Amino acid sequence: MEKRRHQRIEVDNFNVDISDGLGFFGGTMSDISRFGMKVDDVTKRLDDNAKQLSIVISGMGKNFKVKAKPRWTVHQPACKSVGIEIIHAPFEWTEFVMNFEPAKVDVWGEIRL
């Protein structure tokens, strides 16, 4: 069962710089939601147990700085993918993500009497 409150949306061409408090690492964002993201191609040196991450998201001529925490990690031979929960983001991030969300269907608008 899917526990997400907001749908994940696949994206391309977004770079992510992540700091775990000890180092600064790069990755690529593969999907987003209002309160989370999946980041691929992250070096294994990123601390999976970090309490908080500082993240700068860059793409499409925009930059966002968010605070987050890691929720899950999938290790691959040379790198890893990380599921991230956003705990503090600017309002512009929510507006930006909403632009990618599919339009909601108004089921009541379709009923005819």
N, CA, C and O atoms as CSV, one atom per row, in Angstrom:
chain,resi,resn,atom,element,x,y,z
A,1,MET,N,N,0.837,-1.183,0.000
A,1,MET,CA,C,0.000,0.000,0.000
A,1,MET,C,C,0.879,1.243,0.000
A,1,MET,O,O,1.858,1.318,0.742
A,2,GLU,N,N,0.535,2.190,-0.812
A,2,GLU,CA,C,1.273,3.443,-0.941
A,2,GLU,C,C,0.909,4.371,0.210
A,2,GLU,O,O,-0.271,4.648,0.425
A,3,LYS,N,N,1.907,4.859,0.957
A,3,LYS,CA,C,1.659,5.721,2.106
A,3,LYS,C,C,1.858,7.196,1.782
A,3,LYS,O,O,1.741,8.037,2.674
A,4,ARG,N,N,2.148,7.526,0.556
A,4,ARG,CA,C,2.442,8.908,0.191
A,4,ARG,C,C,1.192,9.780,0.215
A,4,ARG,O,O,0.124,9.368,-0.238
A,5,ARG,N,N,1.341,10.997,0.752
A,5,ARG,CA,C,0.252,11.964,0.743
A,5,ARG,C,C,0.188,12.692,-0.589
A,5,ARG,O,O,-0.883,13.121,-1.017
A,6,HIS,N,N,1.342,12.831,-1.248
A,6,HIS,CA,C,1.404,13.541,-2.522
A,6,HIS,C,C,2.093,12.651,-3.545
A,6,HIS,O,O,3.083,11.986,-3.242
A,7,GLN,N,N,1.561,12.648,-4.747
A,7,GLN,CA,C,2.063,11.827,-5.830
A,7,GLN,C,C,3.491,12.203,-6.192
A,7,GLN,O,O,3.844,13.382,-6.203
A,8,ARG,N,N,4.320,11.194,-6.491
A,8,ARG,CA,C,5.668,11.442,-6.983
A,8,ARG,C,C,5.602,11.736,-8.470
A,8,ARG,O,O,4.823,11.123,-9.201
A,9,ILE,N,N,6.427,12.681,-8.915
A,9,ILE,CA,C,6.442,13.113,-10.306
A,9,ILE,C,C,7.864,12.932,-10.833
A,9,ILE,O,O,8.814,13.443,-10.240
A,10,GLU,N,N,8.014,12.209,-11.941
A,10,GLU,CA,C,9.339,12.008,-12.522
A,10,GLU,C,C,9.829,13.301,-13.156
A,10,GLU,O,O,9.069,14.009,-13.816
A,11,VAL,N,N,11.120,13.605,-12.947
A,11,VAL,CA,C,11.738,14.808,-13.503
A,11,VAL,C,C,13.100,14.456,-14.081
A,11,VAL,O,O,13.692,13.433,-13.738
A,12,ASP,N,N,13.580,15.312,-14.954
A,12,ASP,CA,C,14.908,15.158,-15.558
A,12,ASP,C,C,15.662,16.474,-15.425
A,12,ASP,O,O,15.066,17.530,-15.216
A,13,ASN,N,N,16.974,16.393,-15.550
A,13,ASN,CA,C,17.839,17.570,-15.629
A,13,ASN,C,C,17.849,18.429,-14.371
A,13,ASN,O,O,17.949,19.653,-14.463
A,14,PHE,N,N,17.749,17.813,-13.206
A,14,PHE,CA,C,17.898,18.530,-11.944
A,14,PHE,C,C,19.120,17.988,-11.222
A,14,PHE,O,O,19.249,16.782,-11.013
A,15,ASN,N,N,20.006,18.884,-10.846
A,15,ASN,CA,C,21.172,18.513,-10.072
A,15,ASN,C,C,20.919,18.838,-8.610
A,15,ASN,O,O,20.212,19.791,-8.284
A,16,VAL,N,N,21.503,18.038,-7.743
A,16,VAL,CA,C,21.316,18.207,-6.311
A,16,VAL,C,C,22.682,18.194,-5.646
A,16,VAL,O,O,23.505,17.317,-5.911
A,17,ASP,N,N,22.918,19.172,-4.779
A,17,ASP,CA,C,24.111,19.197,-3.938
A,17,ASP,C,C,23.644,18.970,-2.511
A,17,ASP,O,O,22.799,19.706,-2.002
A,18,ILE,N,N,24.201,17.942,-1.863
A,18,ILE,CA,C,23.754,17.531,-0.534
A,18,ILE,C,C,24.901,17.647,0.454
A,18,ILE,O,O,26.022,17.226,0.171
A,19,SER,N,N,24.613,18.221,1.618
A,19,SER,CA,C,25.577,18.246,2.715
A,19,SER,C,C,24.974,17.497,3.897
A,19,SER,O,O,23.843,17.760,4.305
A,20,ASP,N,N,25.747,16.560,4.438
A,20,ASP,CA,C,25.321,15.829,5.627
A,20,ASP,C,C,25.943,16.409,6.895
A,20,ASP,O,O,25.831,15.824,7.972
A,21,GLY,N,N,26.595,17.556,6.762
A,21,GLY,CA,C,27.265,18.186,7.896
A,21,GLY,C,C,28.748,17.872,7.949
A,21,GLY,O,O,29.508,18.574,8.616
A,22,LEU,N,N,29.168,16.824,7.253
A,22,LEU,CA,C,30.580,16.445,7.212
A,22,LEU,C,C,31.185,16.639,5.836
A,22,LEU,O,O,32.371,16.945,5.716
A,23,GLY,N,N,30.386,16.466,4.799
A,23,GLY,CA,C,30.867,16.609,3.427
A,23,GLY,C,C,29.789,17.203,2.542
A,23,GLY,O,O,28.651,17.404,2.966
A,24,PHE,N,N,30.172,17.480,1.296
A,24,PHE,CA,C,29.259,18.063,0.316
A,24,PHE,C,C,29.322,17.185,-0.921
A,24,PHE,O,O,30.402,16.988,-1.480
A,25,PHE,N,N,28.173,16.644,-1.367
A,25,PHE,CA,C,28.150,15.648,-2.418
A,25,PHE,C,C,27.104,16.004,-3.474
A,25,PHE,O,O,26.144,16.720,-3.189
A,26,GLY,N,N,27.293,15.504,-4.683
A,26,GLY,CA,C,26.359,15.762,-5.774
A,26,GLY,C,C,25.504,14.553,-6.085
A,26,GLY,O,O,25.819,13.433,-5.683
A,27,GLY,N,N,24.421,14.789,-6.803
A,27,GLY,CA,C,23.537,13.719,-7.244
A,27,GLY,C,C,22.575,14.268,-8.273
A,27,GLY,O,O,22.630,15.445,-8.628
A,28,THR,N,N,21.690,13.405,-8.749
A,28,THR,CA,C,20.664,13.828,-9.700
A,28,THR,C,C,19.299,13.449,-9.145
A,28,THR,O,O,19.112,12.350,-8.621
A,29,MET,N,N,18.355,14.362,-9.265
A,29,MET,CA,C,17.014,14.126,-8.761
A,29,MET,C,C,16.214,13.414,-9.845
A,29,MET,O,O,16.203,13.843,-10.998
A,30,SER,N,N,15.537,12.312,-9.468
A,30,SER,CA,C,14.771,11.559,-10.471
A,30,SER,C,C,13.267,11.675,-10.273
A,30,SER,O,O,12.509,11.507,-11.228
A,31,ASP,N,N,12.820,11.957,-9.056
A,31,ASP,CA,C,11.407,12.251,-8.868
A,31,ASP,C,C,11.218,13.172,-7.671
A,31,ASP,O,O,12.063,13.248,-6.779
A,32,ILE,N,N,10.069,13.880,-7.676
A,32,ILE,CA,C,9.802,14.872,-6.643
A,32,ILE,C,C,8.354,14.783,-6.189
A,32,ILE,O,O,7.497,14.243,-6.889
A,33,SER,N,N,8.103,15.317,-5.017
A,33,SER,CA,C,6.756,15.592,-4.540
A,33,SER,C,C,6.873,16.840,-3.674
A,33,SER,O,O,7.961,17.397,-3.524
A,34,ARG,N,N,5.776,17.271,-3.117
A,34,ARG,CA,C,5.827,18.481,-2.294
A,34,ARG,C,C,6.717,18.306,-1.071
A,34,ARG,O,O,7.342,19.261,-0.608
A,35,PHE,N,N,6.773,17.074,-0.547
A,35,PHE,CA,C,7.508,16.855,0.693
A,35,PHE,C,C,8.588,15.791,0.586
A,35,PHE,O,O,9.033,15.262,1.605
A,36,GLY,N,N,9.019,15.467,-0.632
A,36,GLY,CA,C,10.051,14.454,-0.763
A,36,GLY,C,C,10.660,14.419,-2.145
A,36,GLY,O,O,10.206,15.088,-3.073
A,37,MET,N,N,11.716,13.608,-2.253
A,37,MET,CA,C,12.387,13.426,-3.532
A,37,MET,C,C,13.232,12.166,-3.492
A,37,MET,O,O,13.574,11.658,-2.424
A,38,LYS,N,N,13.560,11.676,-4.673
A,38,LYS,CA,C,14.504,10.576,-4.816
A,38,LYS,C,C,15.728,11.123,-5.521
A,38,LYS,O,O,15.620,11.759,-6.570
A,39,VAL,N,N,16.895,10.873,-4.938
A,39,VAL,CA,C,18.145,11.346,-5.519
A,39,VAL,C,C,19.005,10.135,-5.859
A,39,VAL,O,O,19.245,9.272,-5.015
A,40,ASP,N,N,19.465,10.083,-7.111
A,40,ASP,CA,C,20.304,8.992,-7.605
A,40,ASP,C,C,21.743,9.474,-7.770
A,40,ASP,O,O,22.031,10.669,-7.706
A,41,ASP,N,N,22.634,8.512,-7.983
A,41,ASP,CA,C,24.053,8.777,-8.266
A,41,ASP,C,C,24.746,9.532,-7.142
A,41,ASP,O,O,25.595,10.386,-7.396
A,42,VAL,N,N,24.390,9.223,-5.907
A,42,VAL,CA,C,25.014,9.854,-4.743
A,42,VAL,C,C,26.181,8.980,-4.299
A,42,VAL,O,O,26.073,7.754,-4.274
A,43,THR,N,N,27.288,9.609,-3.951
A,43,THR,CA,C,28.441,8.855,-3.481
A,43,THR,C,C,28.104,8.095,-2.200
A,43,THR,O,O,27.267,8.530,-1.409
A,44,LYS,N,N,28.756,6.974,-2.010
A,44,LYS,CA,C,28.526,6.158,-0.815
A,44,LYS,C,C,29.016,6.839,0.461
A,44,LYS,O,O,28.697,6.392,1.563
A,45,ARG,N,N,29.786,7.913,0.319
A,45,ARG,CA,C,30.310,8.607,1.509
A,45,ARG,C,C,29.250,9.419,2.236
A,45,ARG,O,O,29.462,9.804,3.386
A,46,LEU,N,N,28.107,9.692,1.596
A,46,LEU,CA,C,27.030,10.412,2.272
A,46,LEU,C,C,26.554,9.582,3.459
A,46,LEU,O,O,26.295,8.387,3.317
A,47,ASP,N,N,26.438,10.210,4.630
A,47,ASP,CA,C,26.035,9.530,5.856
A,47,ASP,C,C,24.549,9.179,5.816
A,47,ASP,O,O,23.695,10.065,5.841
A,48,ASP,N,N,24.240,7.868,5.754
A,48,ASP,CA,C,22.855,7.395,5.727
A,48,ASP,C,C,22.107,7.712,7.017
A,48,ASP,O,O,20.877,7.767,7.025
A,49,ASN,N,N,22.834,7.920,8.096
A,49,ASN,CA,C,22.226,8.142,9.407
A,49,ASN,C,C,22.227,9.600,9.826
A,49,ASN,O,O,21.972,9.902,10.991
A,50,ALA,N,N,22.507,10.505,8.911
A,50,ALA,CA,C,22.522,11.933,9.237
A,50,ALA,C,C,21.130,12.352,9.717
A,50,ALA,O,O,20.121,11.941,9.145
A,51,LYS,N,N,21.085,13.155,10.751
A,51,LYS,CA,C,19.806,13.637,11.285
A,51,LYS,C,C,19.170,14.669,10.361
A,51,LYS,O,O,17.947,14.753,10.253
A,52,GLN,N,N,20.024,15.458,9.691
A,52,GLN,CA,C,19.517,16.510,8.807
A,52,GLN,C,C,20.460,16.700,7.635
A,52,GLN,O,O,21.678,16.602,7.782
A,53,LEU,N,N,19.889,16.973,6.466
A,53,LEU,CA,C,20.654,17.249,5.264
A,53,LEU,C,C,20.320,18.658,4.784
A,53,LEU,O,O,19.176,19.101,4.879
A,54,SER,N,N,21.321,19.350,4.272
A,54,SER,CA,C,21.103,20.627,3.583
A,54,SER,C,C,21.243,20.341,2.097
A,54,SER,O,O,22.241,19.773,1.655
A,55,ILE,N,N,20.235,20.740,1.328
A,55,ILE,CA,C,20.198,20.387,-0.090
A,55,ILE,C,C,19.944,21.629,-0.932
A,55,ILE,O,O,19.082,22.448,-0.617
A,56,VAL,N,N,20.716,21.751,-2.014
A,56,VAL,CA,C,20.480,22.786,-3.011
A,56,VAL,C,C,20.079,22.077,-4.297
A,56,VAL,O,O,20.825,21.252,-4.824
A,57,ILE,N,N,18.885,22.412,-4.800
A,57,ILE,CA,C,18.335,21.812,-6.007
A,57,ILE,C,C,18.462,22.840,-7.129
A,57,ILE,O,O,18.047,23.988,-6.974
A,58,SER,N,N,19.041,22.423,-8.264
A,58,SER,CA,C,19.254,23.331,-9.394
A,58,SER,C,C,18.733,22.698,-10.673
A,58,SER,O,O,18.998,21.531,-10.962
A,59,GLY,N,N,17.986,23.493,-11.433
A,59,GLY,CA,C,17.502,23.019,-12.723
A,59,GLY,C,C,16.456,23.959,-13.288
A,59,GLY,O,O,15.780,24.664,-12.539
A,60,MET,N,N,16.320,23.973,-14.591
A,60,MET,CA,C,15.354,24.810,-15.303
A,60,MET,C,C,15.489,26.286,-14.922
A,60,MET,O,O,14.497,27.013,-14.875
A,61,GLY,N,N,16.707,26.717,-14.655
A,61,GLY,CA,C,16.954,28.118,-14.314
A,61,GLY,C,C,16.536,28.496,-12.906
A,61,GLY,O,O,16.474,29.681,-12.581
A,62,LYS,N,N,16.247,27.511,-12.062
A,62,LYS,CA,C,15.807,27.787,-10.702
A,62,LYS,C,C,16.722,27.090,-9.708
A,62,LYS,O,O,17.341,26.072,-10.019
A,63,ASN,N,N,16.798,27.660,-8.497
A,63,ASN,CA,C,17.554,27.070,-7.398
A,63,ASN,C,C,16.685,27.101,-6.148
A,63,ASN,O,O,16.002,28.089,-5.876
A,64,PHE,N,N,16.719,26.003,-5.387
A,64,PHE,CA,C,15.970,25.916,-4.141
A,64,PHE,C,C,16.884,25.350,-3.068
A,64,PHE,O,O,17.637,24.410,-3.323
A,65,LYS,N,N,16.822,25.914,-1.878
A,65,LYS,CA,C,17.578,25.387,-0.749
A,65,LYS,C,C,16.576,24.834,0.250
A,65,LYS,O,O,15.674,25.541,0.699
A,66,VAL,N,N,16.744,23.542,0.599
A,66,VAL,CA,C,15.816,22.882,1.509
A,66,VAL,C,C,16.580,22.147,2.608
A,66,VAL,O,O,17.746,21.789,2.446
A,67,LYS,N,N,15.900,21.936,3.713
A,67,LYS,CA,C,16.398,21.085,4.800
A,67,LYS,C,C,15.623,19.787,4.710
A,67,LYS,O,O,14.420,19.799,4.447
A,68,ALA,N,N,16.298,18.668,4.926
A,68,ALA,CA,C,15.654,17.375,4.736
A,68,ALA,C,C,16.305,16.321,5.620
A,68,ALA,O,O,17.289,16.584,6.312
A,69,LYS,N,N,15.727,15.111,5.580
A,69,LYS,CA,C,16.349,13.983,6.257
A,69,LYS,C,C,16.211,12.746,5.379
A,69,LYS,O,O,15.212,12.588,4.677
A,70,PRO,N,N,17.210,11.871,5.416
A,70,PRO,CA,C,17.141,10.648,4.614
A,70,PRO,C,C,16.118,9.687,5.212
A,70,PRO,O,O,16.032,9.541,6.431
A,71,ARG,N,N,15.333,9.026,4.336
A,71,ARG,CA,C,14.327,8.072,4.793
A,71,ARG,C,C,14.700,6.632,4.432
A,71,ARG,O,O,14.410,5.712,5.196
A,72,TRP,N,N,15.342,6.427,3.274
A,72,TRP,CA,C,15.775,5.097,2.864
A,72,TRP,C,C,16.947,5.232,1.897
A,72,TRP,O,O,17.152,6.284,1.291
A,73,THR,N,N,17.710,4.153,1.764
A,73,THR,CA,C,18.871,4.138,0.877
A,73,THR,C,C,18.929,2.796,0.151
A,73,THR,O,O,18.685,1.748,0.749
A,74,VAL,N,N,19.252,2.835,-1.140
A,74,VAL,CA,C,19.487,1.627,-1.930
A,74,VAL,C,C,20.911,1.713,-2.445
A,74,VAL,O,O,21.243,2.600,-3.232
A,75,HIS,N,N,21.755,0.785,-1.997
A,75,HIS,CA,C,23.162,0.775,-2.400
A,75,HIS,C,C,23.338,0.038,-3.715
A,75,HIS,O,O,22.778,-1.040,-3.917
A,76,GLN,N,N,24.130,0.636,-4.617
A,76,GLN,CA,C,24.533,0.020,-5.866
A,76,GLN,C,C,26.052,-0.138,-5.818
A,76,GLN,O,O,26.688,0.341,-4.879
A,77,PRO,N,N,26.639,-0.794,-6.803
A,77,PRO,CA,C,28.090,-1.020,-6.739
A,77,PRO,C,C,28.929,0.256,-6.609
A,77,PRO,O,O,29.873,0.284,-5.819
A,78,ALA,N,N,28.608,1.303,-7.359
A,78,ALA,CA,C,29.463,2.495,-7.349
A,78,ALA,C,C,28.846,3.695,-6.637
A,78,ALA,O,O,29.546,4.664,-6.345
A,79,CYS,N,N,27.549,3.643,-6.355
A,79,CYS,CA,C,26.873,4.795,-5.765
A,79,CYS,C,C,25.643,4.310,-5.003
A,79,CYS,O,O,25.522,3.122,-4.704
A,80,LYS,N,N,24.730,5.232,-4.687
A,80,LYS,CA,C,23.479,4.837,-4.042
A,80,LYS,C,C,22.364,5.804,-4.413
A,80,LYS,O,O,22.611,6.918,-4.875
A,81,SER,N,N,21.135,5.356,-4.202
A,81,SER,CA,C,19.952,6.192,-4.355
A,81,SER,C,C,19.406,6.440,-2.953
A,81,SER,O,O,19.454,5.567,-2.087
A,82,VAL,N,N,18.883,7.658,-2.745
A,82,VAL,CA,C,18.406,8.033,-1.424
A,82,VAL,C,C,17.010,8.630,-1.534
A,82,VAL,O,O,16.766,9.520,-2.349
A,83,GLY,N,N,16.103,8.134,-0.712
A,83,GLY,CA,C,14.783,8.736,-0.572
A,83,GLY,C,C,14.859,9.787,0.513
A,83,GLY,O,O,15.342,9.512,1.611
A,84,ILE,N,N,14.392,10.976,0.224
A,84,ILE,CA,C,14.582,12.115,1.126
A,84,ILE,C,C,13.242,12.745,1.467
A,84,ILE,O,O,12.420,12.991,0.584
A,85,GLU,N,N,13.026,13.006,2.752
A,85,GLU,CA,C,11.847,13.731,3.214
A,85,GLU,C,C,12.240,15.183,3.436
A,85,GLU,O,O,13.190,15.468,4.166
A,86,ILE,N,N,11.517,16.095,2.811
A,86,ILE,CA,C,11.787,17.522,2.984
A,86,ILE,C,C,11.106,17.982,4.261
A,86,ILE,O,O,9.902,17.794,4.433
A,87,ILE,N,N,11.885,18.590,5.165
A,87,ILE,CA,C,11.307,19.065,6.419
A,87,ILE,C,C,11.149,20.582,6.455
A,87,ILE,O,O,10.374,21.105,7.255
A,88,HIS,N,N,11.881,21.291,5.594
A,88,HIS,CA,C,11.699,22.742,5.485
A,88,HIS,C,C,12.109,23.178,4.083
A,88,HIS,O,O,13.234,22.938,3.644
A,89,ALA,N,N,11.173,23.825,3.390
A,89,ALA,CA,C,11.433,24.312,2.028
A,89,ALA,C,C,10.736,25.645,1.857
A,89,ALA,O,O,9.741,25.915,2.530
A,90,PRO,N,N,11.243,26.487,0.963
A,90,PRO,CA,C,10.555,27.752,0.702
A,90,PRO,C,C,9.222,27.488,-0.011
A,90,PRO,O,O,9.046,26.456,-0.659
A,91,PHE,N,N,8.303,28.424,0.119
A,91,PHE,CA,C,6.992,28.296,-0.526
A,91,PHE,C,C,7.144,28.148,-2.034
A,91,PHE,O,O,6.329,27.482,-2.673
A,92,GLU,N,N,8.169,28.754,-2.609
A,92,GLU,CA,C,8.402,28.658,-4.049
A,92,GLU,C,C,8.604,27.203,-4.495
A,92,GLU,O,O,8.269,26.851,-5.626
A,93,TRP,N,N,9.152,26.358,-3.608
A,93,TRP,CA,C,9.328,24.939,-3.933
A,93,TRP,C,C,7.958,24.277,-4.142
A,93,TRP,O,O,7.762,23.548,-5.114
A,94,THR,N,N,7.020,24.529,-3.234
A,94,THR,CA,C,5.681,23.955,-3.358
A,94,THR,C,C,5.010,24.423,-4.643
A,94,THR,O,O,4.404,23.623,-5.356
A,95,GLU,N,N,5.116,25.713,-4.939
A,95,GLU,CA,C,4.547,26.233,-6.186
A,95,GLU,C,C,5.180,25.560,-7.395
A,95,GLU,O,O,4.489,25.199,-8.347
A,96,PHE,N,N,6.499,25.393,-7.352
A,96,PHE,CA,C,7.230,24.775,-8.450
A,96,PHE,C,C,6.753,23.341,-8.677
A,96,PHE,O,O,6.495,22.950,-9.815
A,97,VAL,N,N,6.634,22.559,-7.612
A,97,VAL,CA,C,6.199,21.169,-7.728
A,97,VAL,C,C,4.764,21.096,-8.230
A,97,VAL,O,O,4.432,20.221,-9.031
A,98,MET,N,N,3.915,22.002,-7.772
A,98,MET,CA,C,2.512,21.998,-8.197
A,98,MET,C,C,2.371,22.191,-9.706
A,98,MET,O,O,1.398,21.728,-10.299
A,99,ASN,N,N,3.337,22.872,-10.333
A,99,ASN,CA,C,3.306,23.053,-11.786
A,99,ASN,C,C,3.469,21.736,-12.537
A,99,ASN,O,O,3.036,21.621,-13.683
A,100,PHE,N,N,4.093,20.735,-11.897
A,100,PHE,CA,C,4.310,19.434,-12.523
A,100,PHE,C,C,3.177,18.450,-12.235
A,100,PHE,O,O,3.050,17.438,-12.924
A,101,GLU,N,N,2.357,18.734,-11.228
A,101,GLU,CA,C,1.288,17.815,-10.846
A,101,GLU,C,C,0.201,17.786,-11.911
A,101,GLU,O,O,-0.112,18.817,-12.506
A,102,PRO,N,N,-0.380,16.602,-12.158
A,102,PRO,CA,C,-1.462,16.521,-13.140
A,102,PRO,C,C,-2.692,17.273,-12.631
A,102,PRO,O,O,-2.922,17.373,-11.426
A,103,ALA,N,N,-3.467,17.790,-13.561
A,103,ALA,CA,C,-4.690,18.511,-13.189
A,103,ALA,C,C,-5.655,17.540,-12.527
A,103,ALA,O,O,-5.761,16.384,-12.937
A,104,LYS,N,N,-6.357,18.009,-11.507
A,104,LYS,CA,C,-7.334,17.169,-10.817
A,104,LYS,C,C,-8.631,17.164,-11.610
A,104,LYS,O,O,-9.052,18.185,-12.154
A,105,VAL,N,N,-9.245,16.012,-11.663
A,105,VAL,CA,C,-10.493,15.848,-12.385
A,105,VAL,C,C,-11.645,16.190,-11.443
A,105,VAL,O,O,-11.715,15.676,-10.327
A,106,ASP,N,N,-12.545,17.058,-11.896
A,106,ASP,CA,C,-13.707,17.444,-11.122
A,106,ASP,C,C,-14.842,16.499,-11.460
A,106,ASP,O,O,-15.544,16.699,-12.452
A,107,VAL,N,N,-15.032,15.451,-10.629
A,107,VAL,CA,C,-16.059,14.452,-10.925
A,107,VAL,C,C,-17.460,15.043,-10.790
A,107,VAL,O,O,-18.374,14.586,-11.476
A,108,TRP,N,N,-17.661,16.036,-9.935
A,108,TRP,CA,C,-18.968,16.637,-9.763
A,108,TRP,C,C,-19.333,17.508,-10.972
A,108,TRP,O,O,-20.514,17.706,-11.257
A,109,GLY,N,N,-18.356,18.010,-11.659
A,109,GLY,CA,C,-18.623,18.810,-12.843
A,109,GLY,C,C,-19.148,17.988,-14.006
A,109,GLY,O,O,-19.677,18.546,-14.967
A,110,GLU,N,N,-19.010,16.668,-13.936
A,110,GLU,CA,C,-19.431,15.769,-15.010
A,110,GLU,C,C,-20.857,15.258,-14.832
A,110,GLU,O,O,-21.407,14.664,-15.759
A,111,ILE,N,N,-21.461,15.468,-13.687
A,111,ILE,CA,C,-22.798,14.932,-13.424
A,111,ILE,C,C,-23.859,15.861,-14.015
A,111,ILE,O,O,-23.821,17.075,-13.819
A,112,ARG,N,N,-24.804,15.264,-14.742
A,112,ARG,CA,C,-25.900,16.029,-15.331
A,112,ARG,C,C,-27.214,15.465,-14.803
A,112,ARG,O,O,-27.383,14.251,-14.695
A,113,LEU,N,N,-28.109,16.332,-14.487
A,113,LEU,CA,C,-29.423,15.900,-14.004
A,113,LEU,C,C,-30.489,16.152,-15.045
A,113,LEU,O,O,-31.661,15.852,-14.815
